Each structure stands twice: as C-alpha cells, then as structure tokens.
Amino acid sequence: MPASTHEAVRAAVLADSDTRWKWGALTARRITTATAEPTGFVLRGRATPTPRQLAETGVSTTAPSEVTGADFLRAVRDAEERGQGYDVIVLALVGGTVRAVLQGLADLALTRRPVIVTGYVGVVYEKLTDGLLLRHGADVVLANSRHDAERFRAVYEGVGAGSDSVVEAALPFLGGAPHTPEPGRDTLVFAAQPSVPATRAERSYVLRRLIDHARLHPGREVLLKLRSKPGEHTTHLEEFPFQKLVRDLDPPANFRLVYGHMGEVLDRTDLLVTVSSTAALEALHRRIPTAILTDLGVREALGNHHFVGSGLLTSFDGLDKGHAPTPDETWLARQGVASDTPYEEAFDAARDRVAALLALPALPPITPYYTAETAPGYLPGILARHRLDVTAPEPRESGLRRVVREAARGAYRHGVQRVAPVIRRLGEL
C-alpha cells in the first residue's frame, strides 16, 4: 500500500562521505513527513568518514551503518520482506554510484519500490552534463537553486530525456542566526577545500597570504577552517594538507587552524573568505560578508567561475586594504540564498512531489538515460566497478577477519592519499 501523506514515512539515506551524509540526512527530513531519524548508511571506500567526522556534521545522534553497495541493497530487500520497507531513499552519492545503485534497486524487483531522491551537496561547477545523466532515473533530482534547476532541465531536455524529476529546492543545511557584528570582534575565516586549489605551490601561496594578512592586521583573528584532521578522508583527495604546509612557516598568534561544525564557526565570523567552498553560500544566507578569491585566476578548475556576477570576487591585495565585497541581490536570489522567500518554503515543491509519488498505486519502472542501448561503451564499466551483486552469499565476519579488513582498508587509503601522489610527482620530474 502506498504511504499516506499523514503517515510517518520510512526514509533511508546512502552516502559516500561526511558532507554527503550531512546533505542526505537533512534532505530526508526536509522533503518527507518522517518523524523518526532516517536510517543511515555510508559506503565503505576511500572517503569513508570517521566517527569524529560523522559526529561533527551534527545531523544525527545515531551513527550510520558502514556498508558495501551490495550490503545496502540487501538491507533494502530485507526491510521489505519484514514488512518495513523504505518509502523514500535518498542517494547522497557521486553520479556513477547513483547510476549503479539505481540499477541495483531496479534489479531487486521489489513489490513496491521506494521513491528515489538524489542531488548535489553544493555548487555544481564541473561535470554538469555527465553527472546529471548518471543521476537520471531517480524520481526526484533536487536542484539547490533556480539557477541549477534551469540548467538541469536544459541538460535533460537537450538529450531527449524527461526533466519532470528536476525539482527546485535549496541547500538543506542553510540556517543560523543572521550576522550581527560584536564590538571588539574582528574575525576572518578562510574556508579551506581539500582539492581547491590543488597544487602545492598554489596552496602554499594561499597559506602565506593568509599569514601575511594576519601579520598586517594584528587586531584581527584569522582562522583557517579545515574539513579534516591528518589521516582523515573527505570527498576529494587532499595531497597537500594545510596542516603540513604550515609547519614550514611561523604564523603570528592571531592566526589559527580550526575544525568543527561550519555553522558554529560562522557564528563568530565577520568575513568569510574562500576560493569556491559551499561555505560561501552558508555565509551569504546569514548575511555574513563574503569574499571569493581571484588570486589564482577565475577558472573552471577552481570553481570560482560560479561566482561571476555575484559581486564577491576580490583578491588578497583588496582584503589587505580592507575591501569587503557587496553581493549582488539578483545573483543571490537565483542561487537560493538570502532570498525574500522564507527558507522552509524552498522545500515545498520537493515535499509535494514526494507525497504525490507516495500516493500513487504503484511507481513506474526506473528508467535511466544511460542504458545498454544509449551508452553501451560507457555504462558496463560503471556497473562493473561497483559490483552490486546481492545474490552472492553474505560472508560471516569473524573478529580476525574484521581486523584484517580494517588494516587492509587503512593500507589502501594510505596508498591512495600518500603513496600515489608521491609516485605521480616523481613521474613529473
């Protein structure tokens, strides 16, 4: 039986990193009538978050279960067999993994399949077309702004795929009190990104300029907000962590590295500076003065091209002289931040679509754009990499096997994050 809009909706979230877990869990709450915590799953892999990273997101008191893709599909199948099937599944994953899980869910042939929701955790500045086509087939593809919704629909319609799944919403983690200056407080926060900029020279440049800015303004607190601690992993590889680069420098006392929940850091921020972090949108939503750096160019590879027309572009030279950019209000409204519409109303359309789908006697088959007919030279490789075979027997894991698996996973991560970058650099000599 379809779930009534008046009944509690059973929701599940599958994520592949700490930031996507945060997006997925908050999205599940905002677009459904679920009163209970969504059942959480995180994929085991290179970017599997640590308990500290998951706790720092602040979105749930219950830690998600660590699973493989096949484990997740078994959990979905077993829940239905127990009569407790999920009504909504939020896929907070990269595009290729979304496509593979869509295939796996279709192959389960459930009596009543869940409504499948997916989207993006932040600014979409690269692989727009491929990422969207890999997500096609979900019942709801959330766009975080009017700007994104228009782009998403144009891509789907441009290849002859249906665009009804695209629903305009907003980033689910916006919020917090509006910026209020405090007498005597002057705090600049730089929101770091693991892979932007990417090179050692560029990251060292940003770090040196931040430290120089702190020396130039001794009365200003300059905080470098980091996503992860040494040894932890994020959505993107971080070859040159700022924590290591700063060891070669001698920063002044008013410069510090900080961790923690971004919302709590923004509570004491008077100027947010970044290259292209989604933290800029969080800050703008709270009317915190925000600056997007141009020192390394305005380039697609950096993602700061997304902010062209925002009025926020400036350089360290400008910041050193006291310049604080003024955002363009029209640009803000199109990006879904600091708009005149109440924030909660941004999710009305998504809630309505999910409720309408749940009210249907049966959901239509999952019909992705990428199939064996449309992409015979591309799709098989994507599906093969994920190996979502739920018919394989589920192994019983002994204590020794679990220890060995954790050690192997640690070795793999060390190889990906530490050894591979060294080999690549040696190859460039």
The 8 nearest C-alpha neighbors of each residue, nearest first, counted from 0:
[[1, 2, 360, 111, 361, 3, 358, 359],
 [2, 0, 357, 358, 360, 3, 359, 361],
 [1, 3, 357, 0, 358, 4, 6, 8],
 [4, 2, 6, 5, 1, 358, 357, 354],
 [3, 5, 6, 354, 2, 32, 358, 357],
 [6, 4, 3, 7, 32, 2, 8, 354],
 [7, 5, 3, 4, 8, 2, 32, 33],
 [8, 6, 33, 32, 34, 9, 5, 35],
 [7, 9, 33, 32, 86, 10, 6, 31],
 [8, 10, 85, 86, 33, 7, 87, 11],
 [9, 11, 87, 37, 85, 88, 86, 8],
 [10, 12, 38, 88, 37, 39, 89, 87],
 [11, 13, 89, 39, 88, 23, 40, 90],
 [12, 14, 40, 90, 41, 91, 39, 89],
 [15, 13, 91, 41, 20, 92, 19, 16],
 [14, 16, 42, 41, 92, 47, 19, 46],
 [17, 15, 19, 18, 234, 46, 47, 48],
 [16, 18, 20, 19, 48, 53, 52, 21],
 [19, 17, 21, 20, 16, 22, 120, 56],
 [18, 20, 22, 21, 16, 91, 17, 14],
 [21, 19, 14, 17, 23, 18, 22, 24],
 [20, 22, 18, 19, 24, 23, 56, 58],
 [23, 21, 19, 20, 25, 24, 120, 26],
 [22, 24, 26, 20, 91, 25, 21, 19],
 [23, 25, 27, 26, 21, 22, 20, 12],
 [26, 24, 28, 27, 22, 23, 171, 21],
 [25, 27, 23, 29, 28, 24, 171, 22],
 [28, 26, 24, 25, 29, 30, 23, 31],
 [29, 27, 25, 26, 31, 30, 33, 24],
 [28, 30, 26, 27, 31, 25, 346, 171],
 [31, 29, 350, 27, 349, 28, 26, 346],
 [32, 30, 33, 28, 350, 29, 27, 8],
 [31, 33, 8, 7, 34, 4, 30, 28],
 [34, 32, 8, 7, 31, 35, 9, 28],
 [33, 35, 7, 32, 36, 8, 28, 9],
 [36, 34, 33, 37, 9, 7, 8, 10],
 [35, 37, 38, 34, 33, 59, 10, 28],
 [38, 36, 10, 11, 39, 35, 12, 24],
 [39, 37, 11, 12, 36, 10, 40, 63],
 [38, 40, 63, 12, 11, 37, 64, 13],
 [39, 41, 64, 63, 13, 65, 12, 14],
 [42, 40, 14, 65, 15, 13, 64, 66],
 [43, 41, 15, 66, 67, 65, 44, 14],
 [42, 44, 67, 47, 66, 65, 41, 45],
 [45, 43, 47, 46, 42, 15, 408, 67],
 [44, 46, 47, 412, 43, 232, 411, 415],
 [45, 47, 232, 233, 44, 16, 234, 48],
 [48, 46, 44, 43, 16, 45, 15, 42],
 [49, 47, 17, 16, 52, 46, 53, 232],
 [48, 50, 52, 51, 53, 47, 231, 232],
 [51, 49, 53, 52, 54, 48, 62, 55],
 [52, 50, 54, 49, 53, 55, 48, 56],
 [53, 51, 55, 49, 54, 50, 48, 17],
 [52, 54, 50, 55, 51, 56, 17, 49],
 [53, 55, 51, 56, 52, 57, 50, 59],
 [56, 54, 52, 57, 53, 260, 51, 259],
 [57, 55, 54, 53, 58, 21, 260, 52],
 [56, 58, 55, 54, 59, 260, 53, 60],
 [59, 57, 56, 21, 24, 25, 60, 54],
 [60, 58, 61, 57, 62, 36, 54, 24],
 [59, 61, 62, 58, 54, 57, 36, 63],
 [62, 60, 59, 63, 36, 39, 38, 54],
 [61, 63, 60, 64, 59, 53, 39, 50],
 [64, 62, 39, 40, 41, 61, 65, 38],
 [65, 63, 40, 41, 39, 66, 62, 42],
 [64, 66, 41, 40, 42, 43, 63, 67],
 [67, 65, 42, 70, 43, 41, 71, 64],
 [66, 68, 70, 69, 42, 43, 71, 65],
 [67, 69, 71, 70, 387, 72, 66, 42],
 [68, 70, 387, 72, 389, 71, 67, 388],
 [71, 69, 67, 73, 68, 72, 66, 74],
 [70, 72, 74, 68, 69, 73, 66, 75],
 [71, 73, 75, 69, 74, 70, 76, 68],
 [74, 72, 76, 70, 71, 75, 77, 389],
 [73, 75, 71, 77, 72, 76, 78, 70],
 [76, 74, 72, 78, 73, 77, 71, 79],
 [75, 77, 73, 79, 74, 78, 72, 80],
 [76, 78, 80, 74, 79, 75, 73, 81],
 [79, 77, 84, 83, 81, 75, 80, 76],
 [78, 80, 84, 82, 83, 81, 76, 77],
 [79, 81, 77, 82, 78, 76, 83, 84],
 [82, 80, 78, 79, 83, 77, 84, 76],
 [81, 83, 79, 80, 84, 78, 77, 85],
 [84, 82, 78, 79, 81, 85, 80, 9],
 [85, 83, 79, 78, 82, 86, 75, 81],
 [84, 86, 9, 10, 87, 113, 83, 11],
 [85, 87, 113, 9, 10, 8, 114, 84],
 [88, 86, 114, 10, 113, 85, 115, 11],
 [87, 89, 11, 115, 10, 12, 116, 114],
 [90, 88, 116, 12, 117, 115, 23, 91],
 [91, 89, 117, 13, 92, 12, 116, 88],
 [92, 90, 14, 19, 23, 13, 117, 89],
 [93, 91, 14, 90, 15, 97, 96, 94],
 [92, 94, 96, 95, 97, 91, 130, 15],
 [93, 95, 130, 97, 133, 96, 134, 98],
 [96, 94, 98, 97, 93, 133, 381, 99],
 [95, 97, 99, 98, 94, 93, 100, 92],
 [96, 98, 94, 100, 95, 99, 134, 92],
 [99, 97, 101, 95, 133, 96, 100, 134],
 [98, 100, 96, 102, 382, 101, 97, 103],
 [101, 99, 103, 97, 102, 98, 104, 96],
 [102, 100, 98, 104, 99, 103, 97, 105],
 [103, 101, 105, 99, 100, 104, 106, 98],
 [102, 104, 100, 106, 101, 105, 99, 387],
 [103, 105, 101, 107, 106, 102, 100, 72],
 [106, 104, 102, 103, 107, 108, 365, 101],
 [105, 107, 103, 108, 104, 102, 109, 101],
 [106, 108, 104, 105, 109, 103, 76, 72],
 [109, 107, 106, 105, 110, 104, 112, 111],
 [110, 108, 111, 112, 107, 76, 79, 105],
 [111, 109, 112, 108, 79, 107, 361, 80],
 [112, 110, 109, 113, 361, 362, 0, 1],
 [111, 113, 109, 110, 114, 362, 86, 108],
 [114, 112, 86, 87, 85, 115, 88, 111],
 [113, 115, 87, 138, 86, 88, 116, 112],
 [114, 116, 88, 137, 138, 87, 113, 89],
 [117, 115, 139, 89, 137, 138, 140, 90],
 [116, 118, 90, 140, 89, 91, 141, 139],
 [119, 117, 141, 140, 142, 120, 91, 116],
 [118, 120, 121, 117, 123, 141, 142, 91],
 [119, 121, 22, 19, 118, 18, 122, 170],
 [122, 120, 277, 119, 123, 170, 143, 276],
 [121, 123, 124, 277, 120, 119, 305, 276],
 [124, 122, 125, 121, 127, 119, 147, 126],
 [123, 125, 302, 122, 305, 127, 299, 126],
 [124, 126, 127, 123, 299, 302, 300, 130],
 [127, 125, 129, 130, 128, 124, 123, 131],
 [126, 128, 130, 125, 129, 131, 123, 124],
 [129, 127, 131, 130, 126, 132, 154, 151],
 [128, 130, 132, 131, 126, 127, 133, 94],
 [131, 129, 94, 133, 127, 128, 132, 126],
 [130, 132, 134, 128, 133, 129, 127, 135],
 [133, 131, 135, 129, 134, 130, 128, 368],
 [132, 134, 94, 130, 98, 131, 135, 95],
 [135, 133, 131, 132, 94, 97, 98, 136],
 [136, 134, 132, 367, 133, 137, 368, 131],
 [135, 137, 367, 366, 365, 134, 138, 368],
 [136, 138, 115, 139, 135, 116, 134, 140],
 [137, 139, 115, 164, 116, 114, 136, 140],
 [138, 140, 164, 116, 137, 165, 141, 117],
 [141, 139, 165, 117, 118, 164, 116, 166],
 [140, 142, 118, 166, 165, 139, 167, 117],
 [143, 141, 167, 148, 147, 144, 168, 166],
 [142, 144, 169, 168, 170, 167, 147, 141],
 [145, 143, 335, 334, 147, 146, 169, 142],
 [144, 146, 148, 333, 147, 167, 149, 334],
 [147, 145, 144, 333, 149, 148, 334, 150],
 [146, 148, 150, 144, 149, 142, 145, 151],
 [149, 147, 145, 142, 151, 150, 167, 146],
 [148, 150, 152, 147, 146, 151, 153, 145],
 [151, 149, 147, 153, 148, 152, 154, 146],
 [152, 150, 148, 154, 153, 149, 147, 155],
 [151, 153, 155, 162, 149, 154, 150, 156],
 [152, 154, 150, 156, 151, 155, 157, 149],
 [155, 153, 157, 151, 152, 156, 128, 150],
 [156, 154, 160, 152, 157, 162, 158, 153],
 [155, 157, 159, 153, 158, 160, 154, 152],
 [156, 158, 154, 155, 159, 153, 160, 152],
 [159, 157, 156, 155, 160, 154, 153, 368],
 [158, 160, 156, 157, 155, 161, 154, 162],
 [161, 159, 155, 156, 158, 162, 368, 157],
 [160, 162, 163, 155, 156, 159, 164, 152],
 [161, 163, 152, 164, 155, 165, 156, 160],
 [164, 162, 165, 161, 166, 152, 139, 138],
 [163, 165, 139, 162, 138, 140, 166, 137],
 [166, 164, 140, 163, 162, 141, 139, 152],
 [167, 165, 141, 142, 349, 140, 164, 168],
 [166, 168, 142, 148, 144, 141, 145, 143],
 [167, 169, 345, 143, 346, 142, 144, 141],
 [170, 168, 143, 144, 335, 171, 345, 142],
 [169, 171, 143, 172, 173, 121, 168, 120],
 [172, 170, 26, 25, 173, 169, 22, 29],
 [173, 171, 170, 174, 25, 22, 281, 21],
 [174, 172, 281, 171, 170, 284, 175, 280],
 [175, 173, 172, 176, 285, 284, 281, 262],
 [174, 176, 177, 285, 262, 173, 266, 265],
 [175, 177, 178, 285, 174, 266, 179, 286],
 [178, 176, 285, 286, 179, 175, 287, 284],
 [177, 179, 287, 286, 285, 176, 180, 266],
 [178, 180, 177, 181, 176, 287, 269, 286],
 [181, 179, 178, 182, 269, 184, 185, 267],
 [180, 182, 184, 183, 179, 185, 267, 269],
 [183, 181, 184, 180, 185, 179, 269, 186],
 [182, 184, 181, 185, 180, 218, 219, 186],
 [183, 185, 181, 182, 186, 180, 219, 269],
 [186, 184, 219, 269, 220, 183, 187, 218],
 [187, 185, 220, 269, 268, 219, 221, 184],
 [186, 188, 270, 221, 269, 271, 220, 268],
 [189, 187, 222, 271, 223, 221, 272, 190],
 [188, 190, 272, 223, 273, 224, 271, 191],
 [191, 189, 224, 273, 188, 272, 223, 276],
 [190, 192, 225, 224, 189, 273, 193, 223],
 [191, 193, 195, 194, 276, 190, 226, 225],
 [192, 194, 237, 235, 195, 236, 191, 240],
 [193, 195, 197, 237, 196, 192, 235, 236],
 [196, 194, 197, 192, 301, 193, 274, 275],
 [195, 197, 194, 202, 201, 198, 301, 192],
 [196, 198, 194, 195, 199, 202, 201, 238],
 [199, 197, 201, 200, 202, 196, 239, 238],
 [198, 200, 202, 201, 203, 239, 197, 238],
 [199, 201, 203, 198, 202, 204, 197, 205],
 [202, 200, 204, 198, 203, 199, 196, 205],
 [201, 203, 205, 199, 204, 200, 196, 198],
 [202, 204, 206, 200, 201, 205, 199, 207],
 [203, 205, 201, 207, 202, 206, 200, 208],
 [206, 204, 202, 208, 203, 207, 209, 201],
 [205, 207, 203, 209, 204, 208, 202, 210],
 [208, 206, 210, 204, 209, 205, 211, 203],
 [207, 209, 211, 205, 210, 206, 212, 204],
 [210, 208, 212, 206, 207, 211, 205, 213],
 [209, 211, 213, 207, 212, 208, 250, 206],
 [210, 212, 208, 214, 213, 209, 207, 215],
 [213, 211, 215, 209, 210, 214, 208, 319],
 [212, 214, 210, 216, 211, 215, 217, 221],
 [215, 213, 211, 212, 216, 217, 210, 251],
 [214, 216, 212, 213, 211, 217, 319, 210],
 [215, 217, 213, 214, 218, 219, 212, 319],
 [218, 216, 219, 214, 213, 215, 253, 220],
 [217, 219, 216, 220, 185, 253, 213, 184],
 [220, 218, 185, 217, 216, 186, 221, 213],
 [219, 221, 186, 253, 187, 185, 254, 222],
 [222, 220, 254, 187, 213, 188, 186, 253],
 [223, 221, 188, 255, 256, 254, 224, 187],
 [222, 224, 256, 189, 188, 257, 255, 225],
 [225, 223, 257, 190, 258, 189, 191, 222],
 [226, 224, 258, 191, 227, 257, 223, 190],
 [225, 227, 258, 224, 191, 228, 192, 193],
 [228, 226, 231, 225, 229, 232, 233, 258],
 [227, 229, 231, 230, 226, 225, 258, 242],
 [230, 228, 231, 227, 242, 240, 232, 243],
 [229, 231, 228, 232, 227, 413, 416, 412],
 [232, 230, 228, 229, 227, 49, 233, 48],
 [231, 233, 46, 48, 230, 227, 47, 234],
 [234, 232, 46, 235, 16, 236, 17, 231],
 [233, 235, 16, 46, 236, 232, 18, 15],
 [236, 234, 233, 193, 194, 237, 46, 232],
 [237, 235, 238, 194, 193, 416, 233, 234],
 [236, 238, 193, 194, 239, 240, 235, 416],
 [237, 239, 236, 240, 420, 416, 417, 197],
 [238, 240, 237, 199, 241, 244, 243, 198],
 [241, 239, 242, 243, 237, 238, 244, 193],
 [240, 242, 244, 243, 245, 239, 202, 206],
 [243, 241, 240, 245, 244, 246, 229, 256],
 [244, 242, 241, 245, 246, 240, 239, 247],
 [243, 245, 241, 246, 242, 247, 240, 203],
 [244, 246, 248, 247, 243, 242, 241, 206],
 [247, 245, 244, 248, 243, 242, 249, 241],
 [246, 248, 245, 244, 249, 243, 250, 203],
 [249, 247, 245, 246, 250, 244, 207, 210],
 [248, 250, 251, 247, 246, 245, 210, 252],
 [251, 249, 210, 248, 254, 252, 245, 214],
 [252, 250, 253, 254, 214, 249, 213, 210],
 [251, 253, 254, 250, 255, 217, 213, 220],
 [252, 254, 220, 251, 221, 213, 217, 255],
 [255, 253, 221, 252, 251, 222, 213, 250],
 [256, 254, 222, 223, 257, 221, 253, 252],
 [255, 257, 223, 222, 224, 225, 258, 254],
 [258, 256, 224, 223, 225, 255, 222, 259],
 [259, 257, 225, 224, 226, 256, 260, 227],
 [258, 260, 55, 261, 257, 264, 263, 226],
 [259, 261, 263, 262, 55, 56, 264, 258],
 [262, 260, 264, 263, 265, 259, 278, 224],
 [261, 263, 265, 264, 260, 266, 175, 281],
 [262, 264, 266, 265, 261, 260, 259, 267],
 [263, 265, 261, 266, 262, 267, 260, 268],
 [264, 266, 268, 262, 267, 263, 261, 282],
 [265, 267, 263, 264, 268, 262, 176, 178],
 [268, 266, 265, 264, 269, 186, 263, 184],
 [269, 267, 265, 186, 270, 266, 187, 188],
 [268, 270, 186, 187, 185, 287, 288, 267],
 [271, 269, 187, 288, 289, 268, 188, 287],
 [270, 272, 289, 188, 187, 189, 290, 288],
 [273, 271, 189, 290, 289, 291, 188, 190],
 [274, 272, 190, 291, 189, 275, 276, 292],
 [273, 275, 292, 291, 303, 276, 301, 272],
 [276, 274, 303, 302, 273, 277, 291, 301],
 [277, 275, 278, 279, 273, 274, 192, 190],
 [276, 278, 279, 280, 121, 122, 275, 281],
 [277, 279, 281, 276, 280, 282, 190, 261],
 [280, 278, 282, 277, 281, 276, 283, 289],
 [281, 279, 283, 282, 278, 277, 284, 336],
 [280, 282, 278, 284, 279, 173, 283, 285],
 [283, 281, 287, 279, 285, 280, 284, 278],
 [284, 282, 286, 280, 285, 281, 287, 279],
 [283, 285, 337, 336, 281, 282, 286, 280],
 [284, 286, 177, 282, 283, 287, 178, 176],
 [287, 285, 283, 284, 178, 177, 282, 288],
 [286, 288, 282, 178, 285, 283, 289, 269],
 [289, 287, 270, 286, 271, 269, 323, 290],
 [290, 288, 271, 270, 272, 287, 279, 311],
 [289, 291, 272, 311, 312, 324, 271, 313],
 [292, 290, 312, 274, 273, 311, 313, 272],
 [291, 293, 274, 314, 313, 294, 312, 273],
 [292, 294, 296, 314, 295, 297, 313, 312],
 [295, 293, 314, 296, 292, 315, 313, 297],
 [296, 294, 293, 297, 201, 292, 298, 196],
 [295, 297, 293, 294, 298, 292, 301, 303],
 [298, 296, 304, 293, 303, 295, 299, 301],
 [299, 297, 300, 301, 304, 296, 303, 302],
 [298, 300, 302, 301, 304, 303, 124, 297],
 [301, 299, 298, 302, 125, 195, 303, 124],
 [302, 300, 298, 299, 303, 195, 196, 275],
 [301, 303, 299, 304, 275, 124, 300, 305],
 [304, 302, 275, 305, 301, 306, 297, 274],
 [303, 305, 306, 302, 297, 307, 298, 299],
 [306, 304, 303, 307, 302, 124, 122, 275],
 [307, 305, 309, 304, 303, 308, 311, 312],
 [306, 308, 304, 309, 305, 310, 312, 303],
 [309, 307, 310, 306, 330, 327, 311, 305],
 [308, 310, 327, 306, 311, 307, 330, 326],
 [309, 311, 326, 327, 308, 312, 325, 324],
 [312, 310, 324, 290, 309, 291, 326, 325],
 [313, 311, 291, 310, 292, 290, 293, 314],
 [312, 314, 292, 293, 291, 317, 290, 311],
 [315, 313, 292, 317, 316, 293, 294, 318],
 [314, 316, 318, 317, 319, 208, 294, 313],
 [317, 315, 319, 314, 318, 320, 313, 294],
 [316, 318, 314, 320, 322, 315, 319, 313],
 [319, 317, 315, 322, 321, 320, 316, 314],
 [318, 320, 316, 317, 321, 315, 212, 215],
 [321, 319, 317, 318, 322, 316, 315, 323],
 [320, 322, 318, 319, 323, 317, 316, 315],
 [321, 323, 318, 317, 320, 324, 319, 313],
 [322, 324, 321, 325, 288, 318, 290, 289],
 [325, 323, 311, 290, 326, 310, 322, 289],
 [324, 326, 310, 311, 323, 327, 288, 289],
 [327, 325, 310, 309, 311, 328, 324, 331],
 [326, 328, 309, 330, 310, 329, 331, 325],
 [329, 327, 331, 330, 326, 332, 309, 338],
 [330, 328, 332, 331, 327, 333, 309, 334],
 [329, 331, 333, 327, 328, 332, 309, 334],
 [332, 330, 328, 334, 329, 333, 336, 337],
 [331, 333, 338, 329, 335, 334, 330, 336],
 [334, 332, 330, 145, 146, 331, 335, 144],
 [335, 333, 144, 331, 332, 336, 146, 330],
 [336, 334, 144, 332, 333, 169, 338, 331],
 [337, 335, 284, 338, 331, 334, 332, 283],
 [336, 338, 284, 331, 332, 283, 339, 335],
 [339, 337, 332, 336, 340, 335, 331, 341],
 [338, 340, 341, 337, 332, 342, 336, 335],
 [341, 339, 338, 342, 344, 345, 337, 343],
 [342, 340, 344, 343, 339, 345, 338, 337],
 [341, 343, 344, 345, 340, 346, 338, 169],
 [344, 342, 345, 341, 346, 347, 29, 340],
 [345, 343, 347, 346, 342, 341, 340, 348],
 [344, 346, 168, 343, 342, 347, 169, 341],
 [345, 347, 168, 344, 349, 348, 343, 350],
 [348, 346, 350, 344, 349, 345, 351, 343],
 [349, 347, 351, 350, 346, 352, 166, 167],
 [348, 350, 352, 346, 351, 347, 30, 166],
 [351, 349, 30, 347, 353, 348, 352, 31],
 [350, 352, 348, 354, 349, 353, 355, 347],
 [353, 351, 355, 349, 354, 350, 348, 356],
 [352, 354, 356, 350, 355, 351, 357, 349],
 [355, 353, 357, 351, 352, 356, 4, 350],
 [356, 354, 352, 358, 353, 357, 351, 359],
 [357, 355, 353, 358, 359, 354, 352, 362],
 [356, 358, 354, 355, 359, 1, 2, 353],
 [357, 359, 355, 356, 1, 354, 3, 2],
 [358, 360, 361, 356, 357, 362, 1, 355],
 [361, 359, 1, 358, 362, 0, 357, 356],
 [362, 360, 359, 363, 111, 1, 112, 357],
 [361, 363, 359, 364, 356, 360, 112, 111],
 [362, 364, 365, 361, 366, 112, 138, 359],
 [365, 363, 366, 362, 105, 112, 136, 361],
 [364, 366, 136, 105, 367, 363, 137, 101],
 [365, 367, 136, 364, 368, 135, 137, 363],
 [368, 136, 366, 135, 369, 365, 370, 137],
 [367, 369, 135, 370, 132, 160, 366, 136],
 [370, 368, 367, 374, 373, 378, 133, 132],
 [371, 369, 372, 373, 374, 368, 378, 367],
 [370, 372, 375, 374, 373, 378, 369, 379],
 [371, 373, 370, 375, 374, 369, 376, 378],
 [372, 374, 370, 369, 371, 375, 368, 378],
 [373, 375, 377, 376, 369, 371, 370, 378],
 [376, 374, 371, 377, 372, 378, 373, 379],
 [375, 377, 374, 378, 379, 380, 371, 373],
 [378, 376, 374, 375, 379, 380, 381, 369],
 [377, 379, 381, 380, 374, 375, 382, 376],
 [380, 378, 382, 381, 377, 383, 375, 376],
 [379, 381, 383, 378, 382, 377, 384, 376],
 [382, 380, 378, 384, 379, 383, 95, 377],
 [381, 383, 379, 99, 384, 385, 380, 378],
 [384, 382, 380, 386, 385, 381, 379, 387],
 [385, 383, 381, 382, 386, 380, 379, 99],
 [384, 386, 383, 382, 387, 99, 381, 68],
 [387, 385, 383, 388, 384, 382, 69, 68],
 [386, 388, 69, 385, 68, 389, 103, 99],
 [387, 389, 390, 386, 69, 391, 103, 68],
 [388, 390, 69, 391, 73, 387, 72, 70],
 [389, 391, 388, 392, 393, 69, 73, 387],
 [390, 392, 389, 388, 393, 69, 394, 387],
 [393, 391, 394, 390, 389, 395, 388, 69],
 [392, 394, 391, 395, 70, 389, 390, 396],
 [395, 393, 396, 392, 391, 397, 400, 70],
 [394, 396, 397, 393, 400, 392, 398, 401],
 [395, 397, 400, 394, 401, 398, 399, 393],
 [398, 396, 400, 399, 401, 395, 402, 394],
 [397, 399, 401, 400, 402, 396, 403, 404],
 [400, 398, 402, 397, 401, 403, 396, 404],
 [399, 401, 403, 397, 402, 398, 396, 404],
 [400, 402, 404, 398, 399, 403, 405, 397],
 [403, 401, 399, 405, 404, 400, 406, 398],
 [402, 404, 400, 406, 401, 405, 407, 399],
 [405, 403, 401, 407, 406, 402, 400, 408],
 [406, 404, 408, 402, 407, 403, 409, 401],
 [407, 405, 409, 403, 408, 404, 402, 410],
 [408, 406, 410, 404, 409, 405, 403, 411],
 [407, 409, 411, 405, 410, 406, 404, 412],
 [408, 410, 406, 412, 407, 411, 413, 405],
 [411, 409, 407, 413, 408, 412, 414, 406],
 [410, 412, 408, 414, 409, 413, 407, 415],
 [413, 411, 415, 409, 414, 410, 45, 416],
 [414, 412, 410, 416, 417, 411, 415, 409],
 [413, 415, 418, 411, 412, 417, 416, 419],
 [416, 414, 412, 419, 413, 417, 411, 418],
 [415, 417, 413, 414, 412, 418, 419, 238],
 [416, 418, 413, 414, 419, 420, 415, 421],
 [419, 417, 414, 421, 420, 415, 422, 416],
 [418, 420, 422, 415, 421, 414, 417, 423],
 [421, 419, 423, 422, 418, 417, 424, 238],
 [422, 420, 424, 418, 423, 419, 425, 417],
 [421, 423, 425, 419, 420, 424, 426, 418],
 [422, 424, 420, 426, 421, 425, 419, 427],
 [423, 425, 421, 427, 426, 422, 420, 428],
 [426, 424, 422, 427, 428, 423, 421, 420],
 [427, 425, 423, 424, 428, 422, 421, 420],
 [426, 428, 424, 425, 423, 422, 421, 420],
 [427, 425, 426, 424, 423, 422, 421, 420]]
